[in-house]
Amino acid sequence: MQNLNEGDESKEFDVLQVAFRIYSAEKSPVRKECLKRLAVDYPGLNERQYADTWGRVDALFEQSCQLAFRWANENPAGAEIDEDIIENVFLDELARKCRGFTNDQYKFALIHGFDRSIF
């Protein structure tokens, strides 16, 4: 997140953790409401910083859904996804596209993407 002070990676990580928690707790996250909650739960940033952080979390979940759609289109109906594929292919791809999250958060987002997208 370029709008935080350069070199302040721990602050960037911390605000991403809070935003991830807020996003993942909602069945259908509403940007405006979640941004308000993020500002309350993690005070001290400006509006642009909150929006950028929220955009990164939203992009993580969007990429997860896109990966699930891609998998569904490449496999026959009724095919079961192999855990190794999730671990070795999708997690790596998601981590390259959406930096700054933990391995458990990538897994959570992928499961969410598969649940929401095709199952």
Backbone as XML, in Angstrom:
<?xml version="1.0"?>
<chain id="A" units="angstrom">
  <residue number="1" name="MET">
    <atom name="N" x="0.859" y="-1.169" z="0.000"/>
    <atom name="CA" x="0.000" y="0.000" z="0.000"/>
    <atom name="C" x="0.898" y="1.221" z="0.000"/>
  </residue>
  <residue number="2" name="GLN">
    <atom name="N" x="0.971" y="1.890" z="-1.084"/>
    <atom name="CA" x="1.922" y="2.969" z="-1.257"/>
    <atom name="C" x="1.601" y="4.218" z="-0.442"/>
  </residue>
  <residue number="3" name="ASN">
    <atom name="N" x="0.387" y="4.364" z="0.030"/>
    <atom name="CA" x="0.045" y="5.595" z="0.720"/>
    <atom name="C" x="0.421" y="5.611" z="2.198"/>
  </residue>
  <residue number="4" name="LEU">
    <atom name="N" x="0.797" y="4.468" z="2.749"/>
    <atom name="CA" x="1.327" y="4.485" z="4.101"/>
    <atom name="C" x="2.766" y="4.957" z="4.023"/>
  </residue>
  <residue number="5" name="ASN">
    <atom name="N" x="3.329" y="5.354" z="5.143"/>
    <atom name="CA" x="4.720" y="5.799" z="5.148"/>
    <atom name="C" x="5.605" y="4.708" z="4.589"/>
  </residue>
  <residue number="6" name="GLU">
    <atom name="N" x="6.506" y="5.089" z="3.715"/>
    <atom name="CA" x="7.436" y="4.132" z="3.117"/>
    <atom name="C" x="8.189" y="3.401" z="4.217"/>
  </residue>
  <residue number="7" name="GLY">
    <atom name="N" x="8.322" y="2.082" z="4.068"/>
    <atom name="CA" x="9.067" y="1.294" z="5.030"/>
    <atom name="C" x="8.269" y="0.878" z="6.251"/>
  </residue>
  <residue number="8" name="ASP">
    <atom name="N" x="7.027" y="1.272" z="6.332"/>
    <atom name="CA" x="6.206" y="0.927" z="7.488"/>
    <atom name="C" x="5.381" y="-0.320" z="7.180"/>
  </residue>
  <residue number="9" name="GLU">
    <atom name="N" x="6.098" y="-1.433" z="6.966"/>
    <atom name="CA" x="5.454" y="-2.672" z="6.558"/>
    <atom name="C" x="4.588" y="-3.263" z="7.662"/>
  </residue>
  <residue number="10" name="SER">
    <atom name="N" x="4.967" y="-3.075" z="8.918"/>
    <atom name="CA" x="4.163" y="-3.651" z="9.996"/>
    <atom name="C" x="2.811" y="-2.947" z="10.095"/>
  </residue>
  <residue number="11" name="LYS">
    <atom name="N" x="2.786" y="-1.652" z="9.865"/>
    <atom name="CA" x="1.519" y="-0.915" z="9.878"/>
    <atom name="C" x="0.639" y="-1.369" z="8.716"/>
  </residue>
  <residue number="12" name="GLU">
    <atom name="N" x="1.256" y="-1.556" z="7.559"/>
    <atom name="CA" x="0.520" y="-2.036" z="6.387"/>
    <atom name="C" x="-0.070" y="-3.413" z="6.672"/>
  </residue>
  <residue number="13" name="PHE">
    <atom name="N" x="0.730" y="-4.299" z="7.250"/>
    <atom name="CA" x="0.254" y="-5.635" z="7.576"/>
    <atom name="C" x="-0.886" y="-5.564" z="8.587"/>
  </residue>
  <residue number="14" name="ASP">
    <atom name="N" x="-0.732" y="-4.738" z="9.607"/>
    <atom name="CA" x="-1.750" y="-4.635" z="10.659"/>
    <atom name="C" x="-3.093" y="-4.166" z="10.105"/>
  </residue>
  <residue number="15" name="VAL">
    <atom name="N" x="-3.086" y="-3.142" z="9.285"/>
    <atom name="CA" x="-4.351" y="-2.630" z="8.759"/>
    <atom name="C" x="-4.972" y="-3.640" z="7.792"/>
  </residue>
  <residue number="16" name="LEU">
    <atom name="N" x="-4.148" y="-4.362" z="7.046"/>
    <atom name="CA" x="-4.684" y="-5.426" z="6.175"/>
    <atom name="C" x="-5.353" y="-6.518" z="7.005"/>
  </residue>
  <residue number="17" name="GLN">
    <atom name="N" x="-4.777" y="-6.834" z="8.156"/>
    <atom name="CA" x="-5.361" y="-7.856" z="9.024"/>
    <atom name="C" x="-6.735" y="-7.427" z="9.522"/>
  </residue>
  <residue number="18" name="VAL">
    <atom name="N" x="-6.844" y="-6.180" z="9.914"/>
    <atom name="CA" x="-8.127" y="-5.664" z="10.392"/>
    <atom name="C" x="-9.143" y="-5.657" z="9.250"/>
  </residue>
  <residue number="19" name="ALA">
    <atom name="N" x="-8.750" y="-5.183" z="8.094"/>
    <atom name="CA" x="-9.659" y="-5.143" z="6.938"/>
    <atom name="C" x="-10.089" y="-6.551" z="6.529"/>
  </residue>
  <residue number="20" name="PHE">
    <atom name="N" x="-9.160" y="-7.492" z="6.549"/>
    <atom name="CA" x="-9.487" y="-8.878" z="6.211"/>
    <atom name="C" x="-10.520" y="-9.429" z="7.195"/>
  </residue>
  <residue number="21" name="ARG">
    <atom name="N" x="-10.308" y="-9.178" z="8.474"/>
    <atom name="CA" x="-11.237" y="-9.653" z="9.501"/>
    <atom name="C" x="-12.635" y="-9.087" z="9.274"/>
  </residue>
  <residue number="22" name="ILE">
    <atom name="N" x="-12.713" y="-7.809" z="8.981"/>
    <atom name="CA" x="-14.007" y="-7.164" z="8.735"/>
    <atom name="C" x="-14.663" y="-7.769" z="7.496"/>
  </residue>
  <residue number="23" name="TYR">
    <atom name="N" x="-13.918" y="-7.877" z="6.418"/>
    <atom name="CA" x="-14.456" y="-8.398" z="5.163"/>
    <atom name="C" x="-14.951" y="-9.830" z="5.339"/>
  </residue>
  <residue number="24" name="SER">
    <atom name="N" x="-14.134" y="-10.665" z="5.943"/>
    <atom name="CA" x="-14.479" y="-12.081" z="6.047"/>
    <atom name="C" x="-15.613" y="-12.342" z="7.033"/>
  </residue>
  <residue number="25" name="ALA">
    <atom name="N" x="-15.896" y="-11.402" z="7.923"/>
    <atom name="CA" x="-16.989" y="-11.566" z="8.877"/>
    <atom name="C" x="-18.352" y="-11.257" z="8.263"/>
  </residue>
  <residue number="26" name="GLU">
    <atom name="N" x="-18.360" y="-10.606" z="7.114"/>
    <atom name="CA" x="-19.600" y="-10.204" z="6.474"/>
    <atom name="C" x="-20.005" y="-11.192" z="5.388"/>
  </residue>
  <residue number="27" name="LYS">
    <atom name="N" x="-21.286" y="-11.513" z="5.337"/>
    <atom name="CA" x="-21.783" y="-12.393" z="4.272"/>
    <atom name="C" x="-21.707" y="-11.684" z="2.926"/>
  </residue>
  <residue number="28" name="SER">
    <atom name="N" x="-22.121" y="-10.442" z="2.895"/>
    <atom name="CA" x="-22.062" y="-9.613" z="1.686"/>
    <atom name="C" x="-21.515" y="-8.247" z="2.082"/>
  </residue>
  <residue number="29" name="PRO">
    <atom name="N" x="-20.195" y="-8.110" z="2.113"/>
    <atom name="CA" x="-19.600" y="-6.847" z="2.574"/>
    <atom name="C" x="-20.024" y="-5.653" z="1.718"/>
  </residue>
  <residue number="30" name="VAL">
    <atom name="N" x="-20.426" y="-4.608" z="2.382"/>
    <atom name="CA" x="-20.792" y="-3.355" z="1.722"/>
    <atom name="C" x="-19.640" y="-2.384" z="1.962"/>
  </residue>
  <residue number="31" name="ARG">
    <atom name="N" x="-19.033" y="-1.955" z="0.893"/>
    <atom name="CA" x="-17.812" y="-1.149" z="0.958"/>
    <atom name="C" x="-17.932" y="0.038" z="1.918"/>
  </residue>
  <residue number="32" name="LYS">
    <atom name="N" x="-18.948" y="0.839" z="1.729"/>
    <atom name="CA" x="-19.099" y="2.062" z="2.523"/>
    <atom name="C" x="-19.180" y="1.760" z="4.023"/>
  </residue>
  <residue number="33" name="GLU">
    <atom name="N" x="-19.986" y="0.773" z="4.378"/>
    <atom name="CA" x="-20.139" y="0.420" z="5.791"/>
    <atom name="C" x="-18.861" y="-0.193" z="6.355"/>
  </residue>
  <residue number="34" name="CYS">
    <atom name="N" x="-18.216" y="-1.012" z="5.568"/>
    <atom name="CA" x="-16.987" y="-1.653" z="6.037"/>
    <atom name="C" x="-15.847" y="-0.652" z="6.169"/>
  </residue>
  <residue number="35" name="LEU">
    <atom name="N" x="-15.807" y="0.341" z="5.296"/>
    <atom name="CA" x="-14.788" y="1.384" z="5.426"/>
    <atom name="C" x="-14.979" y="2.174" z="6.721"/>
  </residue>
  <residue number="36" name="LYS">
    <atom name="N" x="-16.221" y="2.443" z="7.075"/>
    <atom name="CA" x="-16.495" y="3.135" z="8.341"/>
    <atom name="C" x="-16.008" y="2.294" z="9.518"/>
  </residue>
  <residue number="37" name="ARG">
    <atom name="N" x="-16.292" y="1.008" z="9.452"/>
    <atom name="CA" x="-15.873" y="0.118" z="10.533"/>
    <atom name="C" x="-14.351" y="0.002" z="10.593"/>
  </residue>
  <residue number="38" name="LEU">
    <atom name="N" x="-13.702" y="-0.038" z="9.434"/>
    <atom name="CA" x="-12.239" y="-0.093" z="9.398"/>
    <atom name="C" x="-11.638" y="1.140" z="10.061"/>
  </residue>
  <residue number="39" name="ALA">
    <atom name="N" x="-12.212" y="2.307" z="9.806"/>
    <atom name="CA" x="-11.711" y="3.543" z="10.407"/>
    <atom name="C" x="-11.873" y="3.531" z="11.933"/>
  </residue>
  <residue number="40" name="VAL">
    <atom name="N" x="-12.926" y="2.897" z="12.410"/>
    <atom name="CA" x="-13.133" y="2.792" z="13.854"/>
    <atom name="C" x="-12.174" y="1.769" z="14.465"/>
  </residue>
  <residue number="41" name="ASP">
    <atom name="N" x="-12.042" y="0.630" z="13.800"/>
    <atom name="CA" x="-11.206" y="-0.453" z="14.329"/>
    <atom name="C" x="-9.715" y="-0.195" z="14.167"/>
  </residue>
  <residue number="42" name="TYR">
    <atom name="N" x="-9.352" y="0.641" z="13.184"/>
    <atom name="CA" x="-7.940" y="0.962" z="12.948"/>
    <atom name="C" x="-7.833" y="2.461" z="12.650"/>
  </residue>
  <residue number="43" name="PRO">
    <atom name="N" x="-7.901" y="3.293" z="13.689"/>
    <atom name="CA" x="-7.865" y="4.745" z="13.484"/>
    <atom name="C" x="-6.480" y="5.246" z="13.071"/>
  </residue>
  <residue number="44" name="GLY">
    <atom name="N" x="-6.481" y="6.438" z="12.486"/>
    <atom name="CA" x="-5.219" y="7.115" z="12.212"/>
    <atom name="C" x="-4.822" y="7.211" z="10.754"/>
  </residue>
  <residue number="45" name="LEU">
    <atom name="N" x="-5.576" y="6.609" z="9.855"/>
    <atom name="CA" x="-5.263" y="6.696" z="8.432"/>
    <atom name="C" x="-6.181" y="7.709" z="7.773"/>
  </residue>
  <residue number="46" name="ASN">
    <atom name="N" x="-5.820" y="8.116" z="6.576"/>
    <atom name="CA" x="-6.718" y="9.019" z="5.854"/>
    <atom name="C" x="-7.665" y="8.203" z="4.976"/>
  </residue>
  <residue number="47" name="GLU">
    <atom name="N" x="-8.612" y="8.885" z="4.399"/>
    <atom name="CA" x="-9.657" y="8.229" z="3.604"/>
    <atom name="C" x="-9.076" y="7.390" z="2.460"/>
  </residue>
  <residue number="48" name="ARG">
    <atom name="N" x="-8.082" y="7.929" z="1.813"/>
    <atom name="CA" x="-7.449" y="7.224" z="0.686"/>
    <atom name="C" x="-6.752" y="5.934" z="1.151"/>
  </residue>
  <residue number="49" name="GLN">
    <atom name="N" x="-6.102" y="5.989" z="2.297"/>
    <atom name="CA" x="-5.422" y="4.809" z="2.827"/>
    <atom name="C" x="-6.417" y="3.704" z="3.174"/>
  </residue>
  <residue number="50" name="TYR">
    <atom name="N" x="-7.546" y="4.100" z="3.770"/>
    <atom name="CA" x="-8.577" y="3.103" z="4.066"/>
    <atom name="C" x="-9.125" y="2.495" z="2.771"/>
  </residue>
  <residue number="51" name="ALA">
    <atom name="N" x="-9.378" y="3.326" z="1.794"/>
    <atom name="CA" x="-9.906" y="2.843" z="0.514"/>
    <atom name="C" x="-8.914" y="1.915" z="-0.182"/>
  </residue>
  <residue number="52" name="ASP">
    <atom name="N" x="-7.636" y="2.267" z="-0.162"/>
    <atom name="CA" x="-6.616" y="1.417" z="-0.771"/>
    <atom name="C" x="-6.524" y="0.062" z="-0.058"/>
  </residue>
  <residue number="53" name="THR">
    <atom name="N" x="-6.571" y="0.104" z="1.253"/>
    <atom name="CA" x="-6.524" y="-1.141" z="2.026"/>
    <atom name="C" x="-7.728" y="-2.004" z="1.705"/>
  </residue>
  <residue number="54" name="TRP">
    <atom name="N" x="-8.881" y="-1.382" z="1.699"/>
    <atom name="CA" x="-10.107" y="-2.133" z="1.404"/>
    <atom name="C" x="-10.058" y="-2.712" z="-0.009"/>
  </residue>
  <residue number="55" name="GLY">
    <atom name="N" x="-9.528" y="-1.960" z="-0.934"/>
    <atom name="CA" x="-9.391" y="-2.431" z="-2.311"/>
    <atom name="C" x="-8.514" y="-3.671" z="-2.402"/>
  </residue>
  <residue number="56" name="ARG">
    <atom name="N" x="-7.474" y="-3.727" z="-1.620"/>
    <atom name="CA" x="-6.590" y="-4.900" z="-1.630"/>
    <atom name="C" x="-7.296" y="-6.138" z="-1.103"/>
  </residue>
  <residue number="57" name="VAL">
    <atom name="N" x="-8.071" y="-5.976" z="-0.049"/>
    <atom name="CA" x="-8.804" y="-7.116" z="0.508"/>
    <atom name="C" x="-9.886" y="-7.554" z="-0.482"/>
  </residue>
  <residue number="58" name="ASP">
    <atom name="N" x="-10.576" y="-6.604" z="-1.044"/>
    <atom name="CA" x="-11.605" y="-6.923" z="-2.028"/>
    <atom name="C" x="-10.994" y="-7.638" z="-3.238"/>
  </residue>
  <residue number="59" name="ALA">
    <atom name="N" x="-9.838" y="-7.194" z="-3.677"/>
    <atom name="CA" x="-9.145" y="-7.823" z="-4.814"/>
    <atom name="C" x="-8.753" y="-9.268" z="-4.485"/>
  </residue>
  <residue number="60" name="LEU">
    <atom name="N" x="-8.356" y="-9.521" z="-3.245"/>
    <atom name="CA" x="-8.021" y="-10.878" z="-2.828"/>
    <atom name="C" x="-9.218" y="-11.806" z="-3.020"/>
  </residue>
  <residue number="61" name="PHE">
    <atom name="N" x="-10.368" y="-11.375" z="-2.549"/>
    <atom name="CA" x="-11.560" y="-12.214" z="-2.659"/>
    <atom name="C" x="-12.046" y="-12.305" z="-4.114"/>
  </residue>
  <residue number="62" name="GLU">
    <atom name="N" x="-11.904" y="-11.246" z="-4.857"/>
    <atom name="CA" x="-12.280" y="-11.265" z="-6.272"/>
    <atom name="C" x="-11.379" y="-12.225" z="-7.052"/>
  </residue>
  <residue number="63" name="GLN">
    <atom name="N" x="-10.086" y="-12.178" z="-6.806"/>
    <atom name="CA" x="-9.156" y="-13.095" z="-7.467"/>
    <atom name="C" x="-9.472" y="-14.545" z="-7.101"/>
  </residue>
  <residue number="64" name="SER">
    <atom name="N" x="-9.857" y="-14.783" z="-5.871"/>
    <atom name="CA" x="-10.220" y="-16.132" z="-5.443"/>
    <atom name="C" x="-11.424" y="-16.644" z="-6.221"/>
  </residue>
  <residue number="65" name="CYS">
    <atom name="N" x="-12.404" y="-15.796" z="-6.399"/>
    <atom name="CA" x="-13.586" y="-16.183" z="-7.185"/>
    <atom name="C" x="-13.199" y="-16.439" z="-8.638"/>
  </residue>
  <residue number="66" name="GLN">
    <atom name="N" x="-12.326" y="-15.614" z="-9.190"/>
    <atom name="CA" x="-11.892" y="-15.815" z="-10.569"/>
    <atom name="C" x="-11.132" y="-17.127" z="-10.736"/>
  </residue>
  <residue number="67" name="LEU">
    <atom name="N" x="-10.301" y="-17.485" z="-9.778"/>
    <atom name="CA" x="-9.594" y="-18.760" z="-9.828"/>
    <atom name="C" x="-10.580" y="-19.926" z="-9.776"/>
  </residue>
  <residue number="68" name="ALA">
    <atom name="N" x="-11.601" y="-19.797" z="-8.939"/>
    <atom name="CA" x="-12.614" y="-20.853" z="-8.846"/>
    <atom name="C" x="-13.377" y="-20.984" z="-10.162"/>
  </residue>
  <residue number="69" name="PHE">
    <atom name="N" x="-13.751" y="-19.865" z="-10.771"/>
    <atom name="CA" x="-14.430" y="-19.906" z="-12.071"/>
    <atom name="C" x="-13.540" y="-20.558" z="-13.122"/>
  </residue>
  <residue number="70" name="ARG">
    <atom name="N" x="-12.275" y="-20.188" z="-13.118"/>
    <atom name="CA" x="-11.342" y="-20.760" z="-14.087"/>
    <atom name="C" x="-11.255" y="-22.273" z="-13.921"/>
  </residue>
  <residue number="71" name="TRP">
    <atom name="N" x="-11.112" y="-22.705" z="-12.670"/>
    <atom name="CA" x="-11.041" y="-24.141" z="-12.416"/>
    <atom name="C" x="-12.317" y="-24.834" z="-12.893"/>
  </residue>
  <residue number="72" name="ALA">
    <atom name="N" x="-13.477" y="-24.252" z="-12.593"/>
    <atom name="CA" x="-14.750" y="-24.850" z="-12.989"/>
    <atom name="C" x="-14.867" y="-24.949" z="-14.512"/>
  </residue>
  <residue number="73" name="ASN">
    <atom name="N" x="-14.370" y="-23.966" z="-15.219"/>
    <atom name="CA" x="-14.438" y="-23.980" z="-16.681"/>
    <atom name="C" x="-13.458" y="-24.968" z="-17.303"/>
  </residue>
  <residue number="74" name="GLU">
    <atom name="N" x="-12.394" y="-25.294" z="-16.604"/>
    <atom name="CA" x="-11.379" y="-26.202" z="-17.127"/>
    <atom name="C" x="-11.623" y="-27.657" z="-16.746"/>
  </residue>
  <residue number="75" name="ASN">
    <atom name="N" x="-12.609" y="-27.917" z="-15.910"/>
    <atom name="CA" x="-12.866" y="-29.266" z="-15.435"/>
    <atom name="C" x="-14.315" y="-29.672" z="-15.715"/>
  </residue>
  <residue number="76" name="PRO">
    <atom name="N" x="-14.551" y="-30.979" z="-15.876"/>
    <atom name="CA" x="-15.914" y="-31.431" z="-16.156"/>
    <atom name="C" x="-16.834" y="-31.231" z="-14.945"/>
  </residue>
  <residue number="77" name="ALA">
    <atom name="N" x="-18.111" y="-31.120" z="-15.222"/>
    <atom name="CA" x="-19.093" y="-30.977" z="-14.150"/>
    <atom name="C" x="-18.967" y="-32.152" z="-13.186"/>
  </residue>
  <residue number="78" name="GLY">
    <atom name="N" x="-19.039" y="-31.876" z="-11.918"/>
    <atom name="CA" x="-18.950" y="-32.910" z="-10.896"/>
    <atom name="C" x="-17.537" y="-33.248" z="-10.464"/>
  </residue>
  <residue number="79" name="ALA">
    <atom name="N" x="-16.542" y="-32.659" z="-11.108"/>
    <atom name="CA" x="-15.156" y="-32.933" z="-10.728"/>
    <atom name="C" x="-14.902" y="-32.375" z="-9.332"/>
  </residue>
  <residue number="80" name="GLU">
    <atom name="N" x="-14.089" y="-33.081" z="-8.575"/>
    <atom name="CA" x="-13.734" y="-32.625" z="-7.241"/>
    <atom name="C" x="-12.344" y="-32.003" z="-7.287"/>
  </residue>
  <residue number="81" name="ILE">
    <atom name="N" x="-12.193" y="-30.916" z="-6.584"/>
    <atom name="CA" x="-10.896" y="-30.249" z="-6.572"/>
    <atom name="C" x="-9.949" y="-30.973" z="-5.629"/>
  </residue>
  <residue number="82" name="ASP">
    <atom name="N" x="-8.757" y="-31.136" z="-6.065"/>
    <atom name="CA" x="-7.716" y="-31.811" z="-5.307"/>
    <atom name="C" x="-7.064" y="-30.792" z="-4.368"/>
  </residue>
  <residue number="83" name="GLU">
    <atom name="N" x="-6.916" y="-31.168" z="-3.100"/>
    <atom name="CA" x="-6.287" y="-30.275" z="-2.115"/>
    <atom name="C" x="-4.890" y="-29.845" z="-2.550"/>
  </residue>
  <residue number="84" name="ASP">
    <atom name="N" x="-4.164" y="-30.734" z="-3.230"/>
    <atom name="CA" x="-2.821" y="-30.384" z="-3.697"/>
    <atom name="C" x="-2.852" y="-29.245" z="-4.705"/>
  </residue>
  <residue number="85" name="ILE">
    <atom name="N" x="-3.900" y="-29.204" z="-5.518"/>
    <atom name="CA" x="-4.032" y="-28.115" z="-6.483"/>
    <atom name="C" x="-4.203" y="-26.797" z="-5.743"/>
  </residue>
  <residue number="86" name="ILE">
    <atom name="N" x="-5.046" y="-26.819" z="-4.739"/>
    <atom name="CA" x="-5.242" y="-25.595" z="-3.947"/>
    <atom name="C" x="-3.924" y="-25.185" z="-3.300"/>
  </residue>
  <residue number="87" name="GLU">
    <atom name="N" x="-3.263" y="-26.135" z="-2.672"/>
    <atom name="CA" x="-2.030" y="-25.833" z="-1.948"/>
    <atom name="C" x="-0.906" y="-25.372" z="-2.872"/>
  </residue>
  <residue number="88" name="ASN">
    <atom name="N" x="-0.725" y="-26.055" z="-3.983"/>
    <atom name="CA" x="0.459" y="-25.824" z="-4.804"/>
    <atom name="C" x="0.264" y="-24.852" z="-5.958"/>
  </residue>
  <residue number="89" name="VAL">
    <atom name="N" x="-0.920" y="-24.731" z="-6.461"/>
    <atom name="CA" x="-1.136" y="-23.893" z="-7.634"/>
    <atom name="C" x="-1.870" y="-22.615" z="-7.273"/>
  </residue>
  <residue number="90" name="PHE">
    <atom name="N" x="-3.070" y="-22.764" z="-6.746"/>
    <atom name="CA" x="-3.903" y="-21.593" z="-6.501"/>
    <atom name="C" x="-3.347" y="-20.679" z="-5.421"/>
  </residue>
  <residue number="91" name="LEU">
    <atom name="N" x="-2.810" y="-21.248" z="-4.334"/>
    <atom name="CA" x="-2.259" y="-20.392" z="-3.275"/>
    <atom name="C" x="-1.076" y="-19.587" z="-3.780"/>
  </residue>
  <residue number="92" name="ASP">
    <atom name="N" x="-0.216" y="-20.222" z="-4.554"/>
    <atom name="CA" x="0.930" y="-19.497" z="-5.105"/>
    <atom name="C" x="0.478" y="-18.385" z="-6.043"/>
  </residue>
  <residue number="93" name="GLU">
    <atom name="N" x="-0.464" y="-18.705" z="-6.901"/>
    <atom name="CA" x="-0.955" y="-17.698" z="-7.848"/>
    <atom name="C" x="-1.630" y="-16.542" z="-7.113"/>
  </residue>
  <residue number="94" name="LEU">
    <atom name="N" x="-2.437" y="-16.869" z="-6.129"/>
    <atom name="CA" x="-3.115" y="-15.834" z="-5.355"/>
    <atom name="C" x="-2.115" y="-14.975" z="-4.592"/>
  </residue>
  <residue number="95" name="ALA">
    <atom name="N" x="-1.097" y="-15.582" z="-4.029"/>
    <atom name="CA" x="-0.082" y="-14.830" z="-3.294"/>
    <atom name="C" x="0.709" y="-13.902" z="-4.210"/>
  </residue>
  <residue number="96" name="ARG">
    <atom name="N" x="0.938" y="-14.319" z="-5.449"/>
    <atom name="CA" x="1.634" y="-13.442" z="-6.408"/>
    <atom name="C" x="0.774" y="-12.245" z="-6.804"/>
  </residue>
  <residue number="97" name="LYS">
    <atom name="N" x="-0.510" y="-12.478" z="-6.949"/>
    <atom name="CA" x="-1.414" y="-11.423" z="-7.403"/>
    <atom name="C" x="-1.846" y="-10.482" z="-6.279"/>
  </residue>
  <residue number="98" name="CYS">
    <atom name="N" x="-1.908" y="-10.994" z="-5.073"/>
    <atom name="CA" x="-2.432" y="-10.227" z="-3.932"/>
    <atom name="C" x="-1.464" y="-10.356" z="-2.758"/>
  </residue>
  <residue number="99" name="ARG">
    <atom name="N" x="-0.491" y="-9.527" z="-2.724"/>
    <atom name="CA" x="0.558" y="-9.613" z="-1.700"/>
    <atom name="C" x="0.094" y="-9.030" z="-0.356"/>
  </residue>
  <residue number="100" name="GLY">
    <atom name="N" x="0.712" y="-9.571" z="0.702"/>
    <atom name="CA" x="0.532" y="-8.971" z="2.016"/>
    <atom name="C" x="-0.337" y="-9.734" z="2.985"/>
  </residue>
  <residue number="101" name="PHE">
    <atom name="N" x="-0.837" y="-10.900" z="2.587"/>
    <atom name="CA" x="-1.716" y="-11.664" z="3.462"/>
    <atom name="C" x="-0.994" y="-12.912" z="3.958"/>
  </residue>
  <residue number="102" name="THR">
    <atom name="N" x="-1.566" y="-13.547" z="4.958"/>
    <atom name="CA" x="-0.982" y="-14.780" z="5.486"/>
    <atom name="C" x="-1.438" y="-15.968" z="4.650"/>
  </residue>
  <residue number="103" name="ASN">
    <atom name="N" x="-0.724" y="-17.068" z="4.785"/>
    <atom name="CA" x="-1.095" y="-18.291" z="4.080"/>
    <atom name="C" x="-2.511" y="-18.726" z="4.458"/>
  </residue>
  <residue number="104" name="ASP">
    <atom name="N" x="-2.859" y="-18.626" z="5.728"/>
    <atom name="CA" x="-4.211" y="-18.987" z="6.170"/>
    <atom name="C" x="-5.269" y="-18.080" z="5.541"/>
  </residue>
  <residue number="105" name="GLN">
    <atom name="N" x="-4.946" y="-16.816" z="5.359"/>
    <atom name="CA" x="-5.898" y="-15.896" z="4.729"/>
    <atom name="C" x="-6.081" y="-16.225" z="3.247"/>
  </residue>
  <residue number="106" name="TYR">
    <atom name="N" x="-4.995" y="-16.600" z="2.573"/>
    <atom name="CA" x="-5.128" y="-17.032" z="1.185"/>
    <atom name="C" x="-6.025" y="-18.265" z="1.095"/>
  </residue>
  <residue number="107" name="LYS">
    <atom name="N" x="-5.820" y="-19.215" z="1.993"/>
    <atom name="CA" x="-6.656" y="-20.421" z="2.002"/>
    <atom name="C" x="-8.117" y="-20.069" z="2.254"/>
  </residue>
  <residue number="108" name="PHE">
    <atom name="N" x="-8.354" y="-19.213" z="3.235"/>
    <atom name="CA" x="-9.721" y="-18.804" z="3.555"/>
    <atom name="C" x="-10.378" y="-18.159" z="2.340"/>
  </residue>
  <residue number="109" name="ALA">
    <atom name="N" x="-9.661" y="-17.263" z="1.680"/>
    <atom name="CA" x="-10.204" y="-16.578" z="0.512"/>
    <atom name="C" x="-10.502" y="-17.564" z="-0.618"/>
  </residue>
  <residue number="110" name="LEU">
    <atom name="N" x="-9.622" y="-18.543" z="-0.828"/>
    <atom name="CA" x="-9.867" y="-19.545" z="-1.867"/>
    <atom name="C" x="-11.093" y="-20.387" z="-1.561"/>
  </residue>
  <residue number="111" name="ILE">
    <atom name="N" x="-11.212" y="-20.820" z="-0.338"/>
    <atom name="CA" x="-12.389" y="-21.597" z="0.043"/>
    <atom name="C" x="-13.643" y="-20.764" z="-0.172"/>
  </residue>
  <residue number="112" name="HIS">
    <atom name="N" x="-13.578" y="-19.516" z="0.233"/>
    <atom name="CA" x="-14.693" y="-18.589" z="0.019"/>
    <atom name="C" x="-15.002" y="-18.471" z="-1.473"/>
  </residue>
  <residue number="113" name="GLY">
    <atom name="N" x="-13.963" y="-18.322" z="-2.279"/>
    <atom name="CA" x="-14.150" y="-18.203" z="-3.724"/>
    <atom name="C" x="-14.812" y="-19.423" z="-4.322"/>
  </residue>
  <residue number="114" name="PHE">
    <atom name="N" x="-14.378" y="-20.596" z="-3.909"/>
    <atom name="CA" x="-14.982" y="-21.824" z="-4.420"/>
    <atom name="C" x="-16.408" y="-21.979" z="-3.913"/>
  </residue>
  <residue number="115" name="ASP">
    <atom name="N" x="-16.633" y="-21.707" z="-2.651"/>
    <atom name="CA" x="-17.988" y="-21.812" z="-2.098"/>
    <atom name="C" x="-18.944" y="-20.853" z="-2.788"/>
  </residue>
  <residue number="116" name="ARG">
    <atom name="N" x="-18.499" y="-19.653" z="-3.003"/>
    <atom name="CA" x="-19.362" y="-18.625" z="-3.567"/>
    <atom name="C" x="-19.548" y="-18.758" z="-5.071"/>
  </residue>
  <residue number="117" name="SER">
    <atom name="N" x="-18.527" y="-19.247" z="-5.740"/>
    <atom name="CA" x="-18.529" y="-19.219" z="-7.189"/>
    <atom name="C" x="-19.156" y="-20.434" z="-7.853"/>
  </residue>
  <residue number="118" name="ILE">
    <atom name="N" x="-18.879" y="-21.617" z="-7.331"/>
    <atom name="CA" x="-19.325" y="-22.791" z="-8.071"/>
    <atom name="C" x="-20.051" y="-23.835" z="-7.241"/>
  </residue>
  <residue number="119" name="PHE">
    <atom name="N" x="-20.071" y="-23.707" z="-5.948"/>
    <atom name="CA" x="-20.708" y="-24.751" z="-5.158"/>
    <atom name="C" x="-21.893" y="-24.226" z="-4.399"/>
  </residue>
</chain>
